[in-house]
Amino acid sequence: MAEYNHLAVVKFKEGVVVEDVLKGLEKLVSEIESVKSFVWGQDIESQEMLRQGFTHAFLMTFGCKEDLTAFVGHPNHVEFSSTFSTVIEKVLLLDFPVVTVKAPA
Amino acid sequence: MAEYNHLAVVKFKEGVVVEDVLKGLEKLVSEIESVKSFVWGQDIESQEMLRQGFTHAFLMTFGCKEDLTAFVGHPNHVEFSSTFSTVIEKVLLLDFPVVTVKAPA
């Protein structure tokens, strides 16, 4: 069964303290066991044009699609999302089964 | 030293055979050793609005920023990019140092 990725590419509103948002995300993924891994990053160097103003990427991996579905519907996620939506200027969300072409050695 | 991610979110032009593009990508990452891992996926289920028409995500991980820089400047990548740019309707690129909040068990 394929792993599932939940990818969010985000531009935060001006003045938002991203560290606070991250604390919420850290709490969320620590509370919900089905989140297999969670990495994020801030792009500070690419050409603005290439990233269309987006600055942050958040990537969660789940063992299977059912785990992702359960996460999305989890009350803690629903609550987090409602707060999250107030601090972002725009967001791009993609959920997809992971196809691994090259795995880490 | 932080790993670096190279993330591309893409919408292909109509009629493009994505399998052919993937063959090129598979060749590329097999030729360039500094690509530590490469996964991709196609989102076929999310709400169109949330992904703004984008359909595919491609994620390459490098051991450090220098490896990513070398990859971007590699002649094979330059050649691939020039072909790639002809088959995409739009693309979003983010490069970022990876912050791991939750690692796979």
gemmi code that builds the backbone of each chain (N, CA, C; Angstrom):
import gemmi

chains = {
    "A": [
        ("MET", (0.845, -1.201, 0.000), (0.000, 0.000, 0.000), (0.879, 1.250, 0.000)),
        ("ALA", (0.511, 2.208, -0.807), (1.351, 3.400, -0.941), (1.213, 4.321, 0.275)),
        ("GLU", (2.332, 4.923, 0.637), (2.271, 6.017, 1.607), (1.543, 7.190, 0.962)),
        ("TYR", (0.983, 8.038, 1.817), (0.292, 9.219, 1.307), (0.940, 10.473, 1.843)),
        ("ASN", (1.153, 11.427, 0.973), (1.694, 12.717, 1.395), (0.611, 13.784, 1.425)),
        ("HIS", (0.718, 14.637, 2.414), (-0.176, 15.783, 2.571), (0.730, 17.017, 2.520)),
        ("LEU", (0.640, 17.746, 1.420), (1.564, 18.850, 1.179), (0.813, 20.176, 1.194)),
        ("ALA", (1.321, 21.106, 1.989), (0.752, 22.452, 2.004), (1.861, 23.449, 1.690)),
        ("VAL", (1.608, 24.281, 0.701), (2.536, 25.369, 0.378), (1.812, 26.658, 0.738)),
        ("VAL", (2.480, 27.500, 1.524), (1.772, 28.569, 2.213), (2.458, 29.926, 2.066)),
        ("LYS", (1.648, 30.952, 1.980), (2.131, 32.309, 2.239), (1.368, 32.852, 3.447)),
        ("PHE", (2.106, 33.218, 4.471), (1.455, 33.742, 5.676), (1.125, 35.222, 5.507)),
        ("LYS", (0.131, 35.645, 6.271), (-0.187, 37.065, 6.296), (0.957, 37.828, 6.944)),
        ("GLU", (1.071, 39.072, 6.587), (2.108, 39.914, 7.183), (1.927, 40.001, 8.686)),
        ("GLY", (3.028, 39.934, 9.404), (2.973, 40.104, 10.850), (2.713, 38.821, 11.617)),
        ("VAL", (2.426, 37.734, 10.895), (2.175, 36.467, 11.578), (3.482, 35.920, 12.157)),
        ("VAL", (3.428, 35.471, 13.393), (4.600, 34.854, 14.018), (4.584, 33.360, 13.687)),
        ("VAL", (5.402, 33.011, 12.705), (5.374, 31.639, 12.187), (5.751, 30.629, 13.276)),
        ("GLU", (6.612, 31.040, 14.188), (7.014, 30.142, 15.288), (5.786, 29.667, 16.088)),
        ("ASP", (4.839, 30.560, 16.264), (3.635, 30.178, 17.008), (2.808, 29.158, 16.235)),
        ("VAL", (2.729, 29.370, 14.922), (2.000, 28.426, 14.081), (2.676, 27.053, 14.151)),
        ("LEU", (4.008, 27.088, 14.131), (4.762, 25.838, 14.180), (4.543, 25.093, 15.487)),
        ("LYS", (4.456, 25.839, 16.564), (4.183, 25.186, 17.859), (2.870, 24.421, 17.784)),
        ("GLY", (1.879, 25.036, 17.148), (0.589, 24.365, 16.977), (0.712, 23.114, 16.131)),
        ("LEU", (1.517, 23.197, 15.085), (1.707, 22.046, 14.198), (2.463, 20.924, 14.913)),
        ("GLU", (3.468, 21.322, 15.684), (4.248, 20.320, 16.424), (3.361, 19.579, 17.417)),
        ("LYS", (2.511, 20.356, 18.076), (1.579, 19.754, 19.037), (0.644, 18.782, 18.307)),
        ("LEU", (0.148, 19.241, 17.168), (-0.798, 18.437, 16.385), (-0.199, 17.089, 15.985)),
        ("VAL", (0.996, 17.123, 15.404), (1.566, 15.861, 14.914), (2.042, 14.967, 16.056)),
        ("SER", (2.318, 15.577, 17.217), (2.706, 14.743, 18.359), (1.481, 14.058, 18.959)),
        ("GLU", (0.329, 14.700, 18.803), (-0.914, 14.143, 19.367), (-1.514, 13.048, 18.494)),
        ("ILE", (-1.278, 13.154, 17.198), (-1.934, 12.211, 16.278), (-0.904, 11.215, 15.755)),
        ("GLU", (-1.030, 10.000, 16.248), (0.000, 8.994, 15.999), (0.135, 8.632, 14.525)),
        ("SER", (-0.969, 8.754, 13.781), (-0.935, 8.300, 12.390), (-0.068, 9.179, 11.485)),
        ("VAL", (0.351, 10.338, 11.987), (1.303, 11.147, 11.210), (2.666, 10.472, 11.319)),
        ("LYS", (3.118, 9.907, 10.208), (4.335, 9.096, 10.221), (5.582, 9.977, 10.241)),
        ("SER", (5.553, 11.020, 9.445), (6.653, 11.975, 9.499), (6.146, 13.355, 9.121)),
        ("PHE", (6.876, 14.360, 9.571), (6.495, 15.740, 9.292), (7.758, 16.590, 9.157)),
        ("VAL", (7.930, 17.149, 7.987), (9.045, 18.073, 7.764), (8.484, 19.357, 7.169)),
        ("TRP", (9.226, 20.414, 7.350), (8.799, 21.683, 6.774), (10.047, 22.504, 6.442)),
        ("GLY", (9.821, 23.595, 5.757), (10.941, 24.459, 5.459), (10.471, 25.794, 4.929)),
        ("GLN", (11.369, 26.745, 5.062), (11.078, 28.080, 4.554), (12.036, 28.396, 3.413)),
        ("ASP", (11.465, 28.779, 2.294), (12.276, 29.150, 1.144), (12.592, 30.634, 1.254)),
        ("ILE", (13.877, 30.924, 1.385), (14.225, 32.334, 1.515), (15.120, 32.801, 0.388)),
        ("GLU", (15.383, 31.885, -0.551), (16.372, 32.240, -1.558), (15.894, 32.181, -2.998)),
        ("SER", (14.873, 31.333, -3.268), (14.437, 31.199, -4.651), (13.939, 32.526, -5.191)),
        ("GLN", (13.896, 32.583, -6.477), (13.336, 33.775, -7.089), (11.852, 33.875, -6.760)),
        ("GLU", (11.470, 35.037, -6.327), (10.076, 35.305, -5.962), (9.115, 34.804, -7.041)),
        ("MET", (9.489, 35.019, -8.290), (8.625, 34.651, -9.408), (8.364, 33.144, -9.435)),
        ("LEU", (9.425, 32.382, -9.159), (9.312, 30.927, -9.246), (8.448, 30.356, -8.142)),
        ("ARG", (8.417, 31.056, -7.006), (7.591, 30.509, -5.923), (6.311, 31.315, -5.724)),
        ("GLN", (6.090, 32.267, -6.606), (4.821, 33.006, -6.632), (4.383, 33.520, -5.273)),
        ("GLY", (5.350, 33.975, -4.497), (5.024, 34.577, -3.215), (4.908, 33.583, -2.065)),
        ("PHE", (4.778, 32.292, -2.414), (4.715, 31.289, -1.355), (6.083, 31.208, -0.664)),
        ("THR", (6.064, 30.978, 0.637), (7.333, 30.988, 1.376), (7.607, 29.704, 2.163)),
        ("HIS", (6.555, 28.991, 2.543), (6.744, 27.823, 3.399), (6.112, 26.576, 2.782)),
        ("ALA", (6.770, 25.445, 3.025), (6.209, 24.162, 2.623), (6.135, 23.259, 3.845)),
        ("PHE", (5.017, 22.580, 3.971), (4.801, 21.641, 5.078), (4.417, 20.292, 4.479)),
        ("LEU", (5.125, 19.265, 4.892), (4.895, 17.958, 4.287), (4.710, 16.888, 5.357)),
        ("MET", (3.534, 16.290, 5.358), (3.269, 15.184, 6.279), (3.110, 13.904, 5.489)),
        ("THR", (3.661, 12.836, 6.041), (3.557, 11.539, 5.381), (2.776, 10.575, 6.266)),
        ("PHE", (1.890, 9.836, 5.617), (1.055, 8.854, 6.303), (1.300, 7.474, 5.697)),
        ("GLY", (1.065, 6.458, 6.496), (1.329, 5.093, 6.027), (0.395, 4.647, 4.921)),
        ("CYS", (-0.790, 5.216, 4.895), (-1.764, 4.845, 3.873), (-2.813, 5.947, 3.782)),
        ("LYS", (-3.639, 5.847, 2.775), (-4.640, 6.886, 2.543), (-5.631, 7.004, 3.698)),
        ("GLU", (-5.959, 5.873, 4.293), (-6.931, 5.870, 5.390), (-6.404, 6.689, 6.580)),
        ("ASP", (-5.100, 6.587, 6.816), (-4.495, 7.356, 7.918), (-4.592, 8.854, 7.647)),
        ("LEU", (-4.383, 9.232, 6.392), (-4.508, 10.648, 6.034), (-5.955, 11.125, 6.215)),
        ("THR", (-6.886, 10.304, 5.734), (-8.297, 10.665, 5.859), (-8.691, 10.829, 7.331)),
        ("ALA", (-8.200, 9.913, 8.163), (-8.511, 9.980, 9.596), (-7.901, 11.239, 10.215)),
        ("PHE", (-6.693, 11.590, 9.764), (-6.019, 12.796, 10.272), (-6.824, 14.043, 9.915)),
        ("VAL", (-7.222, 14.125, 8.656), (-7.944, 15.312, 8.191), (-9.244, 15.501, 8.973)),
        ("GLY", (-9.886, 14.384, 9.316), (-11.145, 14.461, 10.033), (-10.989, 14.504, 11.553)),
        ("HIS", (-9.770, 14.363, 12.047), (-9.515, 14.350, 13.503), (-9.889, 15.711, 14.096)),
        ("PRO", (-10.595, 15.702, 15.243), (-11.031, 16.969, 15.849), (-9.881, 17.954, 16.070)),
        ("ASN", (-8.708, 17.463, 16.471), (-7.563, 18.361, 16.693), (-7.111, 19.028, 15.396)),
        ("HIS", (-7.197, 18.273, 14.292), (-6.824, 18.849, 13.003), (-7.862, 19.864, 12.549)),
        ("VAL", (-9.105, 19.526, 12.753), (-10.190, 20.435, 12.365), (-10.035, 21.758, 13.114)),
        ("GLU", (-9.719, 21.653, 14.409), (-9.546, 22.847, 15.227), (-8.325, 23.646, 14.760)),
        ("PHE", (-7.226, 22.911, 14.506), (-6.017, 23.591, 14.052), (-6.259, 24.304, 12.719)),
        ("SER", (-6.926, 23.615, 11.808), (-7.157, 24.182, 10.473), (-7.941, 25.479, 10.544)),
        ("SER", (-8.858, 25.517, 11.475), (-9.699, 26.709, 11.571), (-8.860, 27.906, 12.035)),
        ("THR", (-7.899, 27.665, 12.935), (-6.976, 28.730, 13.340), (-6.011, 29.056, 12.198)),
        ("PHE", (-5.490, 27.985, 11.568), (-4.499, 28.133, 10.505), (-5.037, 29.013, 9.376)),
        ("SER", (-6.299, 28.819, 9.071), (-6.876, 29.548, 7.940), (-6.928, 31.058, 8.193)),
        ("THR", (-6.813, 31.456, 9.457), (-6.869, 32.895, 9.756), (-5.514, 33.571, 9.593)),
        ("VAL", (-4.422, 32.780, 9.548), (-3.087, 33.389, 9.486), (-2.441, 33.305, 8.103)),
        ("ILE", (-3.123, 32.632, 7.185), (-2.506, 32.477, 5.863), (-3.138, 33.406, 4.825)),
        ("GLU", (-2.268, 33.905, 3.983), (-2.758, 34.734, 2.880), (-3.209, 33.848, 1.729)),
        ("LYS", (-2.416, 32.805, 1.468), (-2.851, 31.817, 0.476), (-2.208, 30.474, 0.756)),
        ("VAL", (-2.839, 29.441, 0.264), (-2.354, 28.084, 0.499), (-2.669, 27.212, -0.705)),
        ("LEU", (-1.790, 26.259, -0.906), (-1.952, 25.276, -1.972), (-1.868, 23.921, -1.301)),
        ("LEU", (-2.848, 23.080, -1.491), (-2.861, 21.774, -0.834), (-2.875, 20.653, -1.854)),
        ("LEU", (-1.977, 19.698, -1.687), (-1.997, 18.516, -2.541), (-1.871, 17.267, -1.672)),
        ("ASP", (-2.717, 16.289, -1.940), (-2.634, 14.981, -1.288), (-2.348, 13.963, -2.374)),
        ("PHE", (-1.340, 13.154, -2.156), (-1.027, 12.202, -3.230), (-0.329, 10.948, -2.711)),
        ("PRO", (-0.613, 9.806, -3.362), (0.124, 8.587, -3.053), (1.573, 8.771, -3.472)),
        ("VAL", (2.489, 8.371, -2.614), (3.909, 8.618, -2.850), (4.496, 7.571, -3.787)),
        ("VAL", (5.095, 8.035, -4.870), (5.838, 7.150, -5.756), (7.320, 7.427, -5.509)),
        ("THR", (8.029, 6.409, -5.064), (9.451, 6.589, -4.749), (10.291, 6.150, -5.935)),
        ("VAL", (11.036, 7.094, -6.501), (11.910, 6.785, -7.629), (13.308, 6.469, -7.112)),
        ("LYS", (13.728, 7.243, -6.133), (15.062, 7.040, -5.551), (14.910, 7.143, -4.037)),
        ("ALA", (15.263, 6.087, -3.336), (15.130, 6.101, -1.878), (16.465, 6.447, -1.254)),
        ("PRO", (16.428, 7.103, -0.097), (17.685, 7.431, 0.592), (18.484, 6.153, 0.827)),
        ("ALA", (19.796, 6.241, 0.640), (20.654, 5.053, 0.800), (20.596, 4.555, 2.244)),
    ],
    "B": [
        ("MET", (24.590, 19.643, 9.358), (24.164, 20.423, 8.196), (22.787, 19.937, 7.736)),
        ("ALA", (21.927, 20.895, 7.416), (20.553, 20.531, 7.052), (20.487, 19.939, 5.648)),
        ("GLU", (19.597, 18.958, 5.506), (19.254, 18.507, 4.164), (18.496, 19.622, 3.452)),
        ("TYR", (18.548, 19.567, 2.128), (17.823, 20.566, 1.344), (16.788, 19.897, 0.455)),
        ("ASN", (15.600, 20.453, 0.430), (14.552, 19.947, -0.450), (14.352, 20.856, -1.654)),
        ("HIS", (14.108, 20.233, -2.771), (13.809, 20.929, -4.024), (12.407, 20.459, -4.423)),
        ("LEU", (11.445, 21.360, -4.283), (10.041, 20.991, -4.478), (9.475, 21.696, -5.696)),
        ("ALA", (8.876, 20.913, -6.582), (8.195, 21.494, -7.737), (6.745, 21.028, -7.731)),
        ("VAL", (5.830, 21.984, -7.801), (4.411, 21.667, -7.931), (4.012, 22.123, -9.325)),
        ("VAL", (3.378, 21.224, -10.073), (3.271, 21.421, -11.515), (1.854, 21.198, -12.036)),
        ("LYS", (1.501, 21.983, -13.038), (0.357, 21.630, -13.882), (0.883, 21.447, -15.302)),
        ("PHE", (0.668, 20.260, -15.842), (1.142, 19.997, -17.196), (0.170, 20.543, -18.230)),
        ("LYS", (0.716, 20.815, -19.398), (-0.142, 21.226, -20.501), (-1.033, 20.061, -20.919)),
        ("GLU", (-2.164, 20.383, -21.487), (-3.071, 19.345, -21.966), (-2.382, 18.484, -23.015)),
        ("GLY", (-2.586, 17.183, -22.919), (-2.052, 16.280, -23.932), (-0.650, 15.778, -23.647)),
        ("VAL", (-0.027, 16.328, -22.613), (1.328, 15.893, -22.287), (1.295, 14.480, -21.704)),
        ("VAL", (2.194, 13.633, -22.178), (2.292, 12.275, -21.642), (3.244, 12.320, -20.440)),
        ("VAL", (2.649, 12.323, -19.259), (3.437, 12.509, -18.048), (4.453, 11.371, -17.865)),
        ("GLU", (4.098, 10.182, -18.323), (5.014, 9.042, -18.207), (6.353, 9.336, -18.898)),
        ("ASP", (6.290, 10.037, -20.035), (7.523, 10.365, -20.743), (8.369, 11.352, -19.941)),
        ("VAL", (7.700, 12.316, -19.327), (8.406, 13.287, -18.499), (9.078, 12.561, -17.332)),
        ("LEU", (8.350, 11.608, -16.772), (8.888, 10.864, -15.635), (10.110, 10.049, -16.011)),
        ("LYS", (10.067, 9.492, -17.213), (11.242, 8.744, -17.672), (12.470, 9.641, -17.673)),
        ("GLY", (12.276, 10.877, -18.131), (13.377, 11.840, -18.139), (13.859, 12.151, -16.738)),
        ("LEU", (12.911, 12.285, -15.823), (13.267, 12.589, -14.431), (13.994, 11.408, -13.784)),
        ("GLU", (13.513, 10.209, -14.071), (14.149, 9.005, -13.507), (15.585, 8.892, -13.996)),
        ("LYS", (15.766, 9.172, -15.277), (17.110, 9.135, -15.862), (17.994, 10.174, -15.169)),
        ("LEU", (17.434, 11.364, -15.014), (18.180, 12.470, -14.421), (18.670, 12.133, -13.012)),
        ("VAL", (17.773, 11.639, -12.165), (18.180, 11.377, -10.782), (19.076, 10.151, -10.669)),
        ("SER", (18.994, 9.262, -11.673), (19.896, 8.114, -11.622), (21.304, 8.518, -12.061)),
        ("GLU", (21.368, 9.552, -12.901), (22.675, 10.004, -13.394), (23.418, 10.873, -12.381)),
        ("ILE", (22.649, 11.604, -11.571), (23.282, 12.567, -10.671), (23.241, 12.033, -9.244)),
        ("GLU", (24.399, 11.630, -8.771), (24.485, 10.920, -7.506), (24.046, 11.757, -6.314)),
        ("SER", (24.224, 13.071, -6.410), (23.939, 13.922, -5.252), (22.447, 14.003, -4.921)),
        ("VAL", (21.588, 13.529, -5.823), (20.167, 13.454, -5.487), (19.983, 12.292, -4.513)),
        ("LYS", (19.679, 12.636, -3.267), (19.638, 11.628, -2.203), (18.353, 10.813, -2.266)),
        ("SER", (17.252, 11.515, -2.501), (16.001, 10.793, -2.698), (15.089, 11.596, -3.614)),
        ("PHE", (14.169, 10.888, -4.252), (13.235, 11.538, -5.171), (11.901, 10.816, -5.104)),
        ("VAL", (10.892, 11.549, -4.694), (9.539, 11.004, -4.699), (8.629, 11.978, -5.439)),
        ("TRP", (7.524, 11.460, -5.935), (6.570, 12.330, -6.616), (5.172, 11.742, -6.438)),
        ("GLY", (4.213, 12.495, -6.853), (2.857, 11.994, -6.782), (1.898, 12.868, -7.545)),
        ("GLN", (0.789, 12.255, -7.884), (-0.267, 12.978, -8.591), (-1.485, 13.078, -7.695)),
        ("ASP", (-1.952, 14.303, -7.512), (-3.144, 14.530, -6.713), (-4.341, 14.407, -7.628)),
        ("ILE", (-5.183, 13.421, -7.356), (-6.336, 13.252, -8.231), (-7.644, 13.418, -7.481)),
        ("GLU", (-7.510, 13.737, -6.190), (-8.734, 13.731, -5.389), (-9.061, 15.039, -4.698)),
        ("SER", (-8.038, 15.834, -4.407), (-8.310, 17.066, -3.656), (-9.245, 17.971, -4.425)),
        ("GLN", (-9.814, 18.880, -3.703), (-10.661, 19.859, -4.364), (-9.794, 20.733, -5.266)),
        ("GLU", (-10.271, 20.864, -6.483), (-9.576, 21.672, -7.486), (-9.181, 23.039, -6.914)),
        ("MET", (-10.074, 23.629, -6.138), (-9.835, 24.964, -5.588), (-8.600, 24.974, -4.691)),
        ("LEU", (-8.473, 23.920, -3.897), (-7.385, 23.878, -2.918), (-6.036, 23.708, -3.577)),
        ("ARG", (-6.041, 23.060, -4.739), (-4.738, 22.871, -5.394), (-4.576, 23.787, -6.605)),
        ("GLN", (-5.539, 24.654, -6.808), (-5.433, 25.695, -7.822), (-4.983, 25.185, -9.191)),
        ("GLY", (-5.475, 24.018, -9.539), (-5.186, 23.471, -10.862), (-3.909, 22.656, -10.935)),
        ("PHE", (-3.036, 22.813, -9.923), (-1.809, 22.015, -9.906), (-2.179, 20.550, -9.678)),
        ("THR", (-1.433, 19.644, -10.307), (-1.794, 18.228, -10.220), (-0.664, 17.331, -9.718)),
        ("HIS", (0.590, 17.748, -9.934), (1.714, 16.882, -9.589), (2.686, 17.593, -8.653)),
        ("ALA", (3.266, 16.806, -7.747), (4.334, 17.325, -6.889), (5.564, 16.439, -7.054)),
        ("PHE", (6.702, 17.075, -7.165), (7.981, 16.369, -7.298), (8.904, 16.865, -6.191)),
        ("LEU", (9.471, 15.947, -5.449), (10.285, 16.344, -4.310), (11.626, 15.621, -4.319)),
        ("MET", (12.687, 16.409, -4.444), (14.035, 15.842, -4.370), (14.714, 16.323, -3.097)),
        ("THR", (15.450, 15.417, -2.477), (16.170, 15.759, -1.257), (17.671, 15.607, -1.488)),
        ("PHE", (18.396, 16.583, -0.977), (19.852, 16.612, -1.102), (20.471, 16.645, 0.291)),
        ("GLY", (21.698, 16.157, 0.389), (22.353, 16.098, 1.689), (22.689, 17.469, 2.259)),
        ("CYS", (22.889, 18.436, 1.384), (23.224, 19.789, 1.837), (22.932, 20.758, 0.692)),
        ("LYS", (22.992, 22.019, 1.013), (22.662, 23.045, 0.033), (23.595, 23.008, -1.188)),
        ("GLU", (24.868, 22.708, -0.932), (25.844, 22.678, -2.019), (25.475, 21.606, -3.046)),
        ("ASP", (24.976, 20.471, -2.562), (24.571, 19.400, -3.479), (23.406, 19.840, -4.359)),
        ("LEU", (22.484, 20.584, -3.768), (21.351, 21.093, -4.551), (21.838, 22.096, -5.597)),
        ("THR", (22.710, 22.992, -5.159), (23.255, 23.990, -6.081), (23.974, 23.306, -7.252)),
        ("ALA", (24.750, 22.279, -6.937), (25.480, 21.552, -7.981), (24.503, 20.863, -8.934)),
        ("PHE", (23.417, 20.323, -8.375), (22.403, 19.653, -9.187), (21.753, 20.634, -10.160)),
        ("VAL", (21.369, 21.785, -9.624), (20.686, 22.782, -10.450), (21.573, 23.221, -11.623)),
        ("GLY", (22.860, 23.319, -11.353), (23.783, 23.766, -12.397), (24.320, 22.644, -13.272)),
        ("HIS", (24.000, 21.413, -12.942), (24.502, 20.256, -13.701), (23.971, 20.314, -15.138)),
        ("PRO", (24.833, 20.067, -16.122), (24.398, 20.140, -17.531), (23.171, 19.275, -17.828)),
        ("ASN", (23.089, 18.085, -17.229), (21.929, 17.220, -17.471), (20.645, 17.841, -16.933)),
        ("HIS", (20.768, 18.552, -15.807), (19.587, 19.217, -15.250), (19.194, 20.415, -16.103)),
        ("VAL", (20.190, 21.138, -16.540), (19.915, 22.309, -17.386), (19.191, 21.858, -18.655)),
        ("GLU", (19.670, 20.754, -19.224), (19.059, 20.230, -20.449), (17.630, 19.744, -20.163)),
        ("PHE", (17.481, 19.022, -19.056), (16.151, 18.530, -18.703), (15.179, 19.690, -18.483)),
        ("SER", (15.644, 20.709, -17.762), (14.772, 21.843, -17.430), (14.257, 22.541, -18.679)),
        ("SER", (15.118, 22.599, -19.668), (14.720, 23.305, -20.885), (13.606, 22.542, -21.599)),
        ("THR", (13.668, 21.193, -21.575), (12.577, 20.388, -22.126), (11.340, 20.485, -21.240)),
        ("PHE", (11.587, 20.393, -19.925), (10.496, 20.399, -18.943), (9.640, 21.659, -19.083)),
        ("SER", (10.311, 22.757, -19.319), (9.595, 24.033, -19.377), (8.623, 24.101, -20.551)),
        ("THR", (8.815, 23.222, -21.534), (7.918, 23.251, -22.695), (6.636, 22.449, -22.456)),
        ("VAL", (6.629, 21.591, -21.428), (5.454, 20.731, -21.225), (4.577, 21.176, -20.051)),
        ("ILE", (5.020, 22.203, -19.350), (4.244, 22.614, -18.179), (3.453, 23.890, -18.447)),
        ("GLU", (2.256, 23.887, -17.894), (1.432, 25.083, -18.001), (1.830, 26.068, -16.901)),
        ("LYS", (2.065, 25.519, -15.707), (2.573, 26.371, -14.640), (3.335, 25.533, -13.628)),
        ("VAL", (4.218, 26.208, -12.910), (5.056, 25.513, -11.937), (5.337, 26.430, -10.760)),
        ("LEU", (5.488, 25.795, -9.616), (5.833, 26.507, -8.395), (7.072, 25.809, -7.845)),
        ("LEU", (8.127, 26.564, -7.601), (9.369, 25.948, -7.132), (9.761, 26.495, -5.770)),
        ("LEU", (10.044, 25.604, -4.850), (10.558, 26.033, -3.553), (11.782, 25.198, -3.185)),
        ("ASP", (12.813, 25.870, -2.733), (14.007, 25.203, -2.217), (14.140, 25.585, -0.758)),
        ("PHE", (14.306, 24.595, 0.104), (14.374, 24.950, 1.522), (15.145, 23.924, 2.348)),
        ("PRO", (15.836, 24.431, 3.374), (16.479, 23.522, 4.321), (15.398, 22.767, 5.086)),
        ("VAL", (15.588, 21.469, 5.233), (14.552, 20.627, 5.826), (14.613, 20.684, 7.349)),
        ("VAL", (13.478, 21.037, 7.935), (13.341, 20.964, 9.386), (12.477, 19.747, 9.696)),
        ("THR", (13.042, 18.794, 10.420), (12.292, 17.577, 10.720), (11.657, 17.694, 12.092)),
        ("VAL", (10.325, 17.645, 12.118), (9.609, 17.736, 13.388), (9.306, 16.324, 13.893)),
        ("LYS", (8.969, 15.464, 12.953), (8.656, 14.072, 13.322), (9.307, 13.182, 12.271)),
        ("ALA", (10.190, 12.318, 12.714), (10.887, 11.446, 11.774), (10.200, 10.094, 11.750)),
        ("PRO", (10.238, 9.419, 10.589), (9.637, 8.083, 10.504), (10.258, 7.178, 11.566)),
        ("ALA", (9.424, 6.369, 12.197), (9.921, 5.484, 13.260), (10.938, 4.484, 12.702)),
    ],
}
model = gemmi.Model(1)
for chain_id, residues in chains.items():
    chain = gemmi.Chain(chain_id)
    for i, (resn, *xyz) in enumerate(residues, 1):
        res = gemmi.Residue()
        res.name, res.seqid = resn, gemmi.SeqId(i, " ")
        for name, pos in zip(("N", "CA", "C"), xyz):
            atom = gemmi.Atom()
            atom.name, atom.element = name, gemmi.Element(name[0])
            atom.pos, atom.b_iso = gemmi.Position(*pos), 0.0
            res.add_atom(atom)
        chain.add_residue(res)
    model.add_chain(chain)
structure = gemmi.Structure()
structure.add_model(model)
structure.setup_entities()
